[in-house]
Every structure is written in structure tokens, then in C-alpha cells.
């Protein structure tokens, strides 16, 4: 397999896993309104779960890394377990958000959880091999022909994205989507209409966490290793930028945003010619552009490139008037569906 | 027992630096009611500006003073250029915290783009080791502790004895009422941001002096214990932040001595989370949660 071909495989796998993660975060932040700055922790939870369930006992491979558990489950079992782990960690993070404190304190708590998770995992070398992280994570296509083995993996990621897309649409569209958006727009009004805010918040964090977990699992199986350096709190900000730029609450927008930021920007800067006197300059430029884009979009166009489309109903309120049906259509009363 | 006393000594030294940063942070928060996460990156900027000046051969304490002034100006620019306009347009708190975090990232990576990602050092500036009261501290640490005490005393005098201080306290408590009393609140804001920026710069350079080897992440890493100190003392309360800095410093060092040094930062993080969830107004603060955002 040529270098260019493999690079395209890498880009496609990154795009697929970033899409899954972005959809998860969009569900939590764009639709349900939960500012989960600790999202990368659920991705890491999925990645670590996949690793410790497929690496085998830690005495193997010369025993150079220490971690808990250590089974050799097949690929699909480990991925499903990663999704469940992501959901569980997501819910735990969500529980801290249940206390009614001002929104930026809540965001701060999530940020601190993210930092704490990275510090604790990095410090305890017996749990998940500390700062060095886990490596030699088995790859399901390593036994296949090396020419199309990687493409088979791309196919698997694409399949996961397809499944993920339909699952996501169930949550972002239809009655559930309306309930989540109602909770985001006005919690008290939603609660008055019978929406159980606590349950919905926890559910959105669990589902978002599951998406993140699968994303992490697919990524670690491809890359083969995972360490605390790879899931710093800035990674959540990169995903947030993708969502904000693309359009929060708009599934298509979020997908385009992920492609623009995660692929074009963060990968594209690696094609800039390296300047010998300054190492790390091109990567720094990528992050600078990312930060500037976030600020610019939040200032000038917070809806993002593709606005969230509010559902429009055909039914009219009174005879001959379109008074109820059009403006802010999401709030107009619809016949029970 | 000896270990405990020594750990308390280290705690006082690190607590002094944390108090410097926390008081600056809490001044900003009190005046504008926004969690400014760019504060950490400004500390990194201060450390690197001082590095540049020290490499030119200037005296370290002079560079500390100049660095503080420069970051004071940068803070005022940050407020006037970015935060005040956004608050004026009614941006939500959650979006503001994302904006300040992003601005912090931009600043950090500008530092990387200019000075590179590798660790730097001022060289060994700490001076001789002193032993007293069972504590083992370097001259540099002692100077920083004394400097912090002096600055806190100055701040106390400004806040209580001068008209500016009264204006700052009034603006912090109720901006609209202060404006109706004829206080030029946007000018008072600028001065408060300048003072807190100076403290931010001094804290960043003090950190770089005591840590000895640092990179562009030094500010953000220490920002969280500073926020913990500020929240512990009550956001918007400078005296609370001073006490908070001392408490966080001592508790972190004592737990590092008795438990595991790698978990030193985790203690500060835990204090922050617990305070935010259990008693957001801190030990000495008033109930700030209901205050609206004010530029």
C-alpha cells in the first residue's frame, strides 16, 4: 500500500471517528444544551476500555505496561463494552451537572473533571499505565492482507458511522429531539410541560458518552496506542469548534464542521512547509486558527454555517391565518403525532 | 512532625504565588463577573516576556516589574477588545467561558509559534537556601513571600483608604448603583483590570522563578489551583483569595508530603469542584450567582 493511499485511509478513519465524537457532543451541547467540556474523557474511557479488553493480561508482551483487567475479547465485544463505558462515565459526569449552579460554574466543573481525570490516570501507573499509556493495542485487520486490510477497517468505521447516524437521528429528530431542545431553550417551561429534566440530561450524557466511547475505541484500535497526552482538555475545545463552526443543533452542519476543522484544518496544517528554526510552528498555527475561528463564530455568527432548522408544521391555528404555524415554528402546538 | 513543618513551609511559599494570582483573578471576576480562563495564558506570556528580558541581561526583579506592567496593559486590552464588547452584546455565560478558553489557547500557541514548545529556564536565580523555623526555603522563595505580603498590604490600603478603592468596591458590589452615584465605572473597570493584570504578570514570573523549568503551559496548569483559591475564599473577595491561596498551597504541599507527590494538583482540583458544587460563594463571599453579567 503506497504512502498516499495509507494517508487517505488515515484521514478517512480520523474523519469517521471525529464524526461520531462530534455527533455525541452535538447531542449533549447543541441539542440538549449541556456544556460538557469534559467530553474527551468519555472518548478516553472508550479507548481505554477497548484496550484493556483486547490487550490480554498485562504480563504479556514482556510485561512492560501495567493495567487492570486484561482480557482478549473479540473486536465487536470490546467496542460495545467501550460504548457502555462511555455511557457510564458520561452519566457520572452528568450527575455533577445536576446541581443547579450558574452555567459557567457548571462548565468550569466539567473542565476541572477533565483535568482531574487526566492527572489521576497519568499519576497512577498501575491503573492504565500512567503517563506512558497503553500500546500494542491489537488491530482487527492486522491479520488481513495489508493491501486492503486498512480499507476493510475504513469500511468498519463507515458502518459504525452509518449506524451512529441513524441512532443520532432518533434522538435529534422527532419527539425526543423536541423535548431535548425544549429543555435546552427553557428548562422551567419544559419541566412545566412534563419533561423530566433530570432524566433527559442524564440520558443525553449517556447517549453522547456512548458515541464518544465508540469513537475512542475505533480510534485506538487503528492507532494502536493511547496515553493521557492525547486527551488533554483542548481536544474537547477542538470538537466544540467543529460544532460551533458547522452549526450547533444541525446534524449536517456538525458533519461539515467536523470535516472542516478536524480534517482540513488540523490535518491540513501538516502540509505547510516546516520552518527549520521553529519546531511545532505548523501545529501551533492550526490551534491558533482554531481558537480564532471559535471566537469569530461565537461573536459574529453563533448559529454556525448551517443554522439549526426548526420544524415547521403544516397545521394552522385559526381558520385562514398562518399566525401559529410559522414564526418560531418549533413552539407552535401540533396535533398529537 | 518535622515533615509536616517543612511541608507547611513549602505550602507557604507556593501559597504566596497562588495568592498573588488568585487575588488578581478575583479582582477581575469581582469587577466583570466573568470567569476569565485567558488569565492562565497571560501568566505564561509574562513568564516568556521575562525570559526574553533576562536573556538580554536585565535584573530579574526589574523584569518582574516590567512584566507585570506589560501584562496589566494586555489585560486591559483583553477586556476592552474582547470581553466588554461581547458582554455588551448579551453573550451567555457558557459561550463566554468558551471564548475565554479559546482566547487562552490562541495566546498559548502564539507563544509556541514565537518561542517554540520546548521547556525554558531562567537559570538558577533562586539564591542560597535558608533554614529557619524548621522550614527550608530558597532566597528567591522568601523574597516572593515578602513581595506578596507587601503587595497584599498595598492592595488593602488602596481598597480601604483611597477613593479609587472605594469606587472599585462599589462597582464590584452594584455597578448600576455605582454609576448612578457618579462613579465612572468603565474607567474603574479599566484600572481594576490593569491591577489584576499586574498581579497576573507578577504571579506568572514568580511561578517561573520558583519552578525553574517551564514551558508555555505553565500558566494554565497553575491557573486551576488559583481559581480554586479564589473560589475557596469567595470570588470577588480579595482577602478571601489571599487566605484561599495560603490554604490551597499548604493543603497541597502537606498532602503531597504525606500521600503521593503526583497527586498534588488533584487536591486543588478537588477543592475547586467541591466548593463549586457545595458552596459556590466560598468561605467569605456574598451570593454572586444571581448577579448579571456586567462589562
Interface residues (C-beta under 8 A of the other chain):
Chain A: X35 X37 X96 X99 X101 X102 X103 X104 X105 X107 X108 X109 X111 X112 X113 X115 X116 X119 X120 X122 X123 X124 X234 X237 X240 X241 X244 X278 X279 X280 X281 X284 X285 X287 X288 X290 X291 X292 X294 X295 X298 X299 X302
Chain B: X34 X35 X82 X86 X89 X91 X92 X93 X94 X95 X96 X97 X98 X99 X101 X102 X103 X104 X105 X106 X108 X109 X110 X112 X113 X116 X117 X118 X224 X227 X260 X262 X263 X265 X266 X269 X270 X272 X273 X276 X277 X280 X289
